[in-house]
Structure formats: structure tokens, C-alpha cells
Amino acid sequence: MKNFAIIVAGGSGSRMKADVPKQFLLLRGKPILQHTLERFLAVLPPENIILVLPARDRSIWTSLCEQHHFFAPIQTVDGGASRFQSVRNGLSAIPADAELVAVHDGVRPYVSPDIILHSFETAARVGSAVTCVSAKDSVRILNPDNTSQAIDRAMVRLVQTPQTFRLDWFRQAFQADEQPHFTDCASVLEHAGFPITLIEGSYENIKITTPEDL
């Protein structure tokens, strides 16, 4: 099957309290984003990976690639003003004969090749595969009046990436106008009426957002 991946790397360094976007910070001697791309290069050829970066960050990334001798011929497209728009830009670079597309956060460098492959295998069967893990902590829901109530954590899943769908589903769903509740691809596809299938992720597959994460 013709599988593709979109790696979205549009974050800033604000929550990380860094001078450069968090995807460019060094982790074990290499940029976080390089680690992430190498995980996908273990599964896909470079021409099947689309990197979405803010236009302003292209020169930084080019310089880092030269510094760290990372020259995989991965296509780069400009990001948008939001994640929704960035994914839509990435989708525009996917060829029409592609079948499945995985979208992944550029700052989740510890995704395993097994999880990536499992997401493609599941989406090939049922159309979607959204990576998640069970909640370890007790969970409470806040009410508008500032009270709260406990819910059964066995019913709660913490959503990760990759989130993999059939390309035709992706294209149809992302024709919608952007909504405030579109926090990930799964919410966009669900809004369009497509079923969401959850697959097991990993607690190691963290999203590096704050200094504590790093």
C-alpha cells in the first residue's frame, strides 16, 4: 500500500522557555525533530514523508541538517497559522494515488517503528488508527460552577500520535471550516462523521512541550 506520513513541527519555544522552537532543541546530541524523522525513516522511504514547518524556520532547520549531517530527501511544506491549517497544507503535498496518511507530532521523538507500522496496518483494515494510552491517575471533570466529579479512569484514554487515516477520509474531513474543538486529526475526522479506532500507544511516546519533558 502507498503509505505516507505528515510530520507537523510548527511549535514555538514559549512553554519550553527557549530561544528557539522546541523541535530544534538538542536531545542526546541531535535536534528533537531529527530523532522523530529517523523513526519514520525506519518505516517509510524519505519521499513518502512530508515535513510541515513554519516558513520562518526553514533556514534554521537547513542549518541544523548541515550541522548534524542529516540529508534525507524529505519534502518540506510551509505550515499554517494553526495545526489544522498546517495538516491541510501537508495533505496538499500527498499524491492522489496515496492510500494511507499518518500525522505525527514533530516533538514526539520516541515513537516506535512498531507503533507506526501498527497504525498503518489498522487503518488499512478499518480506515483509522488513533494512538492512545490508558490514564494512570484518577480523573475528575470540572463543572462550570467550579465543582468537580470523579469519572472512571478505565473509560479514559490519553490521545497521542501518530493518527492514521485513509487519504480520501482525510481530504473530505479537512474541507470543513476550522472549529475551536479541532485539537487533533481525530477530532476533525470525527466531526466529518468518520469512525475513530483507537490503538495502543506507549507511555514513552511523550510530547516534549516543557522543560520538565525534556
N, C-alpha and C positions, 0 to 999 in steps of 0.2 A: 504494500500500500504506500501511497505517497504521503508521508508524514512530514509536517513542518512544525517549527516552534517559533514563537514570538517572545523575545526576552525584553521586558519593559524595564527601563532603567532611567526613570525621569525624576528621581528623588533629589532633594537638596540636602544640605548639611545642617539644617536648622535644629532638628531634635537631637542630632548627633553632636551639636555644638562644635562643628568642624568648619574649616575654611573652604573645604572642597566638598562636592556631592559625595554622599556616603558610599555609593557604588565604586568610587575611585580610591577609597581608603585601603591601606595595605593590610592584608591578613596573611600571616606566615610568608611574608616576602613578596606577595603578588596582590594586585588590585582585587577587591572582592568580586567585581564583575568578571574578571578573567577566570576565577575559580568556577563561577556559575556557568560560563560559556563552555569551559572544559568538561563539565559534567554532561552537557548536552552534546558536545562533540564526541563523546564516548558512545552515543546512540545514533546520532544523525550526521550526515555529511554537512560540511560548512555552508554549502549553497542552500540547504534547507533550513537554515537558521536566520531569522530576521531580528536585528538588534534595533530597538527604538530608543533614541537618545535625544535630549533637547539639542537644538541646533547650536546653542551657545557652548555646549560641552564637547562638541566633536573634536576640536583641536586638543583639548585635554586628553581625551581618550586616544587619539592618534599618537600623541607624545608618550603616553603610558605604554601603548603597544610596542613602540620602538624601544623604550627602556627595558621592557621585560621580554622582548623577542617573541611577541605574540602576533603572528601574521596570518592567522586563519582567514580565508577569504569570505568573511561573513558580511552580508549586505546590511547597511545601516540606513535607517529612515528617520526623519525628524519626528520628534514627539509633539503632542498637542498640549493644550492648556490643562488637561485633566487626564487621568488614567484612561477613561472611556475614549477620549479622542486619540490618545496615543495607541491604544489597541486597534482602533479603527484605521489609523494610519498604517499600522503594521499589517493589517488584513489586506490593505490595498496592494501590498507588495507580494502577496501569496498568489501563485499562478492558479489559473482557473481549474486545472486538472488535479490540483491537490485534493486530498480526501479528508485528512485529519489535521487539526492545528492545536498545539499545546501552548498556552500562555503561562509564562513564569516570571516571577519577580527577580529582577537582576540582583537583588540583595538577599537571595536565599541560596548561598553557595554550597550548602551541604545536602542538597537533594541528591538522592542516589540514582544511578542509572536504572536500577531495578524498578524504582517508583515511576520513572519516566516511561519505561517500557510497559509497565502495568497500566499506566494511564492510556497509552495508545491501544493496547490490547482490549481494554474495557470499552473505550469509545468506539472501537471498530465493531464491537458486538452490539452495543446498546445506544450509541450516539453521543454519550457524555461520560466524563470521569472527572470528578472533583475531589482532590486530595484533602484529607482531614485527619484529625486525631481526636480521641476522647478527651473530655475535660477531666483533669486530675483534682482540681479544687472544688469545693462546694460553690454553688452558683445561686445568686439572688437576682431578681428582676426589680429594677427601680420603677415606682409608680410616679405619676405626675405630682402627687401631693407629698413626695419625698419619703413615703413609706416604701417598704420592700417586702418581697415574698420569696421564699425558697422554691426552687424547682428541682426536679430530679436530674442530677447531672448525667445519669445514664442516657438521658434523652438529648444531651447537648454534644455538639461536635464543633471543634475549632478548625476553621477552614484555612487551608494552605494553598499553595500552587505546587505543581502545575494543575491547570484546569484545561481539560482537553475535550474538544467537541468536533463534530463533523463540520467541514468548512461551509457547506450550504446552510447549516443552522446558524453558524457564526454570522455569515453575511446577512441573513434575514434579520437576526436579532439586532445587529448593530446599525440597521436602518432607522431604528427608533430615535426619537429625540432623547437627549441625555436627561436622566432623572436623579434627584438627590440620593435615592436609595441604591443607585448603581455603585456599589462599593467594590465589586469584583465582576468577573465574567459570568459567574454562576447567577448573580442577581439579574444581569442583563438577559441571559438566556431564559431564565425563569419568567421574567416579565413578558417575553415573547411567546410563552406557552410551552417551551420545551422541557422535558423531564430532566431532573438533576440526579445523577447516580453518584453516590459517594464511594470513594475507595480509601483504603488505609494509607496514611502518610507515615511520618516519623517525627518523634519529638526532637530529633537532631536537625530537622529541616526548618530551622528558625529563620525569621526575617530580621536582619540586622538593621535596627532603627535607632537605637540609643547607645550611649557609651557602655552601659551595662551589658547589652547584647554582644558588643564587640569583645 
